[in-house]
């Protein structure tokens, strides 16, 4: 047994600084170190049922949907997601509540005692903390979100009962390889033999189907095995899917949540494959009003009451969805006059591809940067946008906060300000706003 210390001299802030400094690299993929420490912590089957979610975008929405539905149905559920927006504790939730500082401190202390000479990255520390906490919580179901890729991500030391890949697009090629198929091969690493996998796009990469075939893993595909449709008159939607015995399931007249329906649809299909009971009424009540911070989230500025949209879109596929949502939002709100962007992105992003889908959506572009080492300097962002898109109204700022305040002060009652580009961008100013 691991002896849990109830006293430590480090605060949670000191622990977070410490786990950021232990390993020489911010990211280092590989499972050996994590497995060794997990064995010392006696982390085994963390819950009777586990769902692991990988994918380029939409992972957080999938997890949030499943978490809400399962909790409403009475299942003791825990979830591990990343990154956080405001507080590290957001990453580790038990029964929909973020764990407290004391629980995290004790988990970090246990891991630090057990790791010996193994150097752990920030994400490996975080993942082991989540697994250690879940292992002791007597849960029914655990939801795990992959941080990067899948095959070599620390989450992958746990065998899932259902694997989910929300979608695959170009991102993190420095780590996952160049092109869709190489990225797909990495994400397919979460698949297990004879274990179902849910894929959330109409077109499935060859490396996903090949891996599923090799492992005899039943593959459930959007558009073939499950899907959704929107009822234009009522605004409600219908979900169709199958259970593990290929029995047809249909949930009709669902109220639309504030999340992308494709991600909610993927979540429902994953849950349909588990040996659990779900009802139409329960699903509808759980999803009603469900939102996730930073996913086309509508708020207003505390000082000026400016209408705001926060969206963590940070790659080309995500900005395409943001553009689609903005067009729909403007259609539903015809009084909107101008849309103003506050943008800061990380240095590894294909800013030209991101901007190409957003070019026609914005009237003013307020370009900024966040105080993160990986952030692309505002000057570089401005130069690259100017080189690829002529004639845009660009203003450059030293910080997201400055850009945000300037945008809100310029905006009229008929304008909307969109803060986007990364989780860090949203986190920098979200607390200066209120829910609508």
N, C-alpha and C positions, 0 to 999 in steps of 0.2 A: 504493500500500500504506500501511496505517496503521502507523506506527512504534510499537512497544510498549515502554514504559518498564519496566525491571526494578527501578527504584528510585523510591521515593516516600517523602515524609516523613510521610504520613498512615497511621495504623493503620486497621484495618477499622472500629473503633468511630468514629473520626474521620470516615471516609468516609461512614458511615451518617448521622452527625449533619449532615454537609455536604450530602448529597443531600436531606435533609429540609428544608434551609433555602434552597435555590437558588430554588425556585418559590414565589410568594406564596400559592398555594392548594395544599392537600393533594391535592385531586382537581380536574383540569381535563380533560374529555374532548375529544378531537380528535387527528387523526393527522398533521397537517402538520409539527409540530416533530419528532416521532419519525421520520417518513419522511426529513426532511432530514438528521438526524444519522445514521440508518441508511445512507443513501447515501454519506455521507462515510466511514463505517466499512466500506463495501463489503460490506454484509450483503445477500446475495441469496437463493438457494435454500439454506436452512440444512441440508437433508438431502434425500435422494431421496424420502422420504415424511414428510408432516406431518399430524397430526390436531389440530384445534383444538376445544376443549371449552368451551361456554358453558352457562349454566343458573343457576337460582336456588340450588338445592341439589344436592349429589351430585357436583359436578365433581371434587373431590379423590379421591373413591372411584373414579370412572370412570378417572381418570388412573392411580391406584395399581394398579388391576386390569390395565390395558393394559401398564403399565410392567413389572409382575411377569411377565406372560405373555410379553412380547417378550424380556425379558432371559433368561428360562429357555429360550426357543427359540433363543437365540444371536444375536439382533439387537442391535447396538450402539445403545442407546436413551438419549435424554436427555429430561428432563421439567422444565417450568417451571410452578410452582404458587404460589398465594398465598391468604391470608397465611401466615406461618410461625407456629409456636407458641413455640419457644425461641430459635432462632438464624436469622438472615437466610439463612445458607447453605443452609438446608433448602429454600428456594424453587427452587434451581437444582441439578439432579442430572444427573450423567453416569454411565451404567452403574450406576444405583441408589445412587450415593454423592454426598453433598453436596459441592459444589466447595469447595476450601480458600480460606483468606483471601487468599493471594498471587494466586490466579487472579482473585478478585473485585476486589482492589485494582488489578491491572493493567487489568482491564476498565473499572472506573470511571475510571481515569486516561485511558485512550484516549477514552472518551466525553466526558470533560470537555474534553480538548484539541480534539475535533472539533466540539463543539456551538456554538462561537463565541458569537454573541449570543442563541442560542436558550435560553430558560429551560425546564428540564425538571422535571416533578414527580417525586416519590419513585418512583412506580410506573413512570413512563416511564424513569427511570434504571435501575430494576431490570430492566425488560423488555429494554431495549437491552443491558444487561450479559449477560443470559441468551442473547439472540440472537447477540451478539458471541462469546461463549464457544462456543456450539454451532456457529457458522459455521466455527470453526477446529478442531473436534474430529473431523471425518471420521466422521460418524454415519450409521447406517442409517435411523433413524426418530426424529422429534422429536414430543413431546406438549406442547401449549401450552394452559394453562388461562387463560381470559379472567378479568380481574379484576372488571370491572363492565360489565354490558350486553353489548356486542359490537361494534356498528357503529363506535363511536368509541373503543374500547379500544385501547391501544397494541399489544397482541398482533395486532390485525387488519391490521397492515401486511404480515403474512405470509399467503400464499395456502395454504390447506390442501388436502390430497388427499381428506380426509373431514372434514366438519363434524359436530359432535355438540352437540345441545342436550338436556341431561339432563332438564330440566323447567322449568316457568315458574310462579311464584307471586308474590304481592305482596311486594315488598321494594325499597328504594332508589327509591321513587317520585319523590323530589325530583330525581333525576338521570335516570330512565328514563321518566318520564311516569306518569300515573295509569291504573290498571287493567291487566288481563292483556294486552289487545291492544296497547296502547302499549309495554308491556315486551317483548312478543313481537316487535314491529317492530324494536326495538333489538337484540335477540339474533339476529334473522334476518340482521343485517348481516354475520355471519361466513360466510354462504352464498356460493358462487361458481358461476359458470356451468358447467353440465354436471358438477358435482361432487356426489357423494352426501352426503346429510344424514341423520343418525340422530336420531330424536326419542323420548324416554324416558317418555312418558305416553300413556295410552289416548286421551285427548281432545287434539286438536291445535288450537291457536289459528288463526284464519283468516289472520292475518298471516304465519304460518309457511308454510302451504300455498300462499298467494298468491305469496309470494316464491320458493318452490321452483318453482312453475309458471312464473313469469316468467323464471327463470334456467335452466329445463329441468334442474333438479337433482333426481335421483331421491330420493324421500322414503321412508325406512324407518321404519315406525311400530311402537311396542310394541303387542302384541296383534293386529296384522295381519301383519306381516312377521317379527317375532321375539318371543320371550317365554320364560318359564320356568315350571316347575311343581315343587312340593316333594313328595317322596315321604314321606308321614306315618310309615310304619313304620320306614324306615331313616334318615330325617333327611337323606338325600342329595337332590340336585335335578337337574333336566334342563333343558338349554337348547336351544331350537330357533331357527334363523335361516336366512338365505339369503346366498349370495355374490353378487358383482357380476353374475353371469350368471343369477341367480335359482335357482341350484342349492340344494337343501335341505341344511342341515347340522343334525346333532343330536349333542349331547354328553350322554351319560347317566351316572347314578351319580356325579355330581360331589360332592366333599366341600364342605360349606358353609363359606365363609370368614367372617371376622368383619366383614363389610360388608353393606350392604343389597343383596339379590340383584337388585333392579331396576337398580341402578347397574352391577353386574357384568355383567348381561345386556346393557345398553347398550354396555358396553366390548367385549364379545365380538362384538356385531353390527358395531361400527365396525371391528374387526380383520378380520372376515370379508370386508369389502369391499376389503381391501388385497391386492396380489399377493404374499402371503407364505404360508408353510406352517405350519400349527398342527396338533397332534395332541391327541386326547382325553387321553392320558397326560400330555403336557406341560402342558396347561391345568390339569389336576387337580393336578399337583404344584406348579405355580406359585401356585395359589389356596389351597392347603392352609395353613391357619394365617395367611393374609394378614390383617393388620389395619392400621389407620391411626390414628395418635394423635388422640384427641379425638373419635372416632366410636364412640359407645357402647363406650368402652374400659374394660375391667375392670382395676382395680388395687387396691392396699391401702396404707393409710397407714403410713409408715415407723415412726412412734412407737407408734401404738395398734393397728396391724393392722386397722383398720376397713375394711370392704369399701367400695370406691369405684367410681363410674362417672363417667367424664369424657365430656362431649358438648358440642360447639361449637354446638349448635342456637341460632340467633339470629334466627329469624323464625317466623311462625305455622306454615308448612308443615313446618319442621324440628322444631318442638316437637310437632306432631301425630305425626311419626314417632318422636320420643323417647318419647311417651306409649304408642304402640303397642309399642315395644320393651320398655318397662318392664312393661307388662301381661304380655307373653310371658315376660319374665325372672322375674317373680313367680310365674307359673304353673309354670315349670320349677324354681323354688326355693321351694317352699311354706313353708319354715321362716322366710322373711323376715317380720319383724314390722313395723318402721317404715321408711319411706323419707323421708330428710331432704334438702332441697334447699339448695344454696348457689348464689345467683343474683346476677349483675351483668350489666347490658345497656347497649347504647349508646343515646344520646339520641334517635336517629331511629327507634327501633323501636316497633312497635305492641304495647306491653306487654300491653294488655288481650286482644288476639287471641292472643298467645303463651300467656298464663296460662289462657285458657278451655279449652285442650286438656289442660293439666297439673293443673287444679284437683283432680281426683279421685285423682291419683297420689301425692300427698305428704302426709305427716303434719305435718311442720314445715318452715317456710320461713325460711331465713337470708338476709336481703337485704343486699347489700353493694355496693361500688363499686370500680373499679380506677383507678389513677392515669393516666388517659388523658383528654385534653381532651374527647373525644366521649362519655364515659361519662355515663349518666343518674345523677344523685345518688341515693344509697340512700333518702333521705327521700322523694324524688318517686316512686320505684318503689313504696315501701311505701304511700304515700298512694293511688296509682292502683290498686294491687291491692286495698286495703281498700275503695275505692269501687266496684269492679266485682265483687268476690267477698267476701261476708260470712262471718265465722266461721272464717277461716284462722288458724293458729298462726304468726304472723309475729314475727321478731326482727330488729332492724336493727343493722348493724355498719359501722364506718368503712372497713374494708378486706376484701377477699376472704380474705386470710390469716387475719385474726381470725375471720371467719365459719367458715372451714374448720376451724380448730383447735377452735372451740367445738362444731361439729357432730361432729367425730371424738371429742371427749371425752364428748359426750352419748350417742353411739351405743353400743349393746350389740353382742355378737357376732352377733345375729340381725338387726341393722339394716344399711341401706346408705345411704351419702351420695352424692348426685348433684351434681356441679359442672357448671353449664351457664350459657348466656346469651350467650356470645361466645367467640371465640378468646382474647381477652385474659383472660377469667375463668379458662379452663382453664390458660393459660400461667402465671398468677399462682401456682398451687399444685401443678401436676402434678409438679414435681421434688421435692415432699415425699412422693412415693409411689413404690411399687415395682410391677413387673408381677406379676400373679397367677401 
